[in-house]
Each structure stands twice: as structure tokens, then as C-alpha cells.
């Protein structure tokens, strides 16, 4: 049976990032028989509002659907967000196998988990030298986009997503929710 991976995200920058990252972490997903699609929404509320209709549509797909939902934490509780999304999915009849991941604080924190990748994209930032500083040891505690703007004034959400995806470390990343996303996705696909 053919499989289809549907990844639902809140915004364009995450879609751009994943489109660059997925070929590196899931080469088997791009073989014949498996299709992978990343859909950006117009924010968190749009993603959550559209999710029930997508779930109903998946029942009519000819292939098995594997659903991944990625949502930024921002200032909310990770547990509460995951529970809210899980309830929407599991209360739908014949819901697909799924993975829910919360990006601790936001996508840009994933970048800060690999300061050498940030420096490759923004050489003047000298970001790799910051990894020994206490502030940068736990990227979850930073406000990702604000910190990146401080390190690299030329930072832009979509352009950074496109540039960092090919160079970010998937194995040595200090950002816990990024590592959970990578391993969770690989496990979902078995």
C-alpha cells in the first residue's frame, strides 16, 4: 500500500525549512510509493480550524495517511497544546496514525540549537563562539526570532529557513524539541 505523509504547519517559514530538511532526514520518504506534502497555514488558529476538515478528507484518500502536526509553543504550555491537537485528531472517526510536535518556543529556536549552522548562514554573527555561554546552552529559554535578529540583523524568517535547512545538524542539535521531531518522524515511518 502506498503511503502519504501530510505535515501541517502554522506558517510559510516552517514549510520552507521542512522542504529543505526532509530530503536529508528521510531519504526513503522520497522513494516511489511514498508521497510527502508540507502545508503551511495562516497561523495557529487557521491550522487548528482546518484540521477537522483535513482529517475527514483523509478517510477518502486511496493511500495510508501519516499525519504530522507541528505547532510553535510561543508562551503556551507544551502539554496543553499537544493535548488540544490530540483531542481534535483522536475524536475524529478513523483518524490516521499521527505525530504531534511542539517547537519549543518557535522554529527559530531550532536554529539556535546549532550555532555553527547559524554562523554558516550569517558569518558575521560569530554564533559558534557563543555555544560555551550559559545563555545559549539551552536554546528553549531564548526567544528565537528576537535572538537571531540580534545576532544577524539581516535575519528574515523565510530566507533563513531556506538557508539553514541544508546545513543544520540533525544529530548534534542542542534543541530538544528539534531532536524529538527528527526521531519521532523517523519512528512514525518505521
Secondary structure, DSSP 4 states (H G I P E B T S, - for coil): --EEEEEEESSHHHHHHHHHHHHHH-GGGGSTTEEEEEEE-SSHHHHHHHHHHHHHHHTT-SSEEEEEEEEE-TTS-HHHHHHHHHHHHHTSTTPPEEEEEEESS-HHHHHHT-HHHHHHHSGGG-GGGGGGSHHHH-GGGS-HHHHHHHH-TT--HHHHHHHHHTT--SSS---HHHHHHHHHHHHHH-
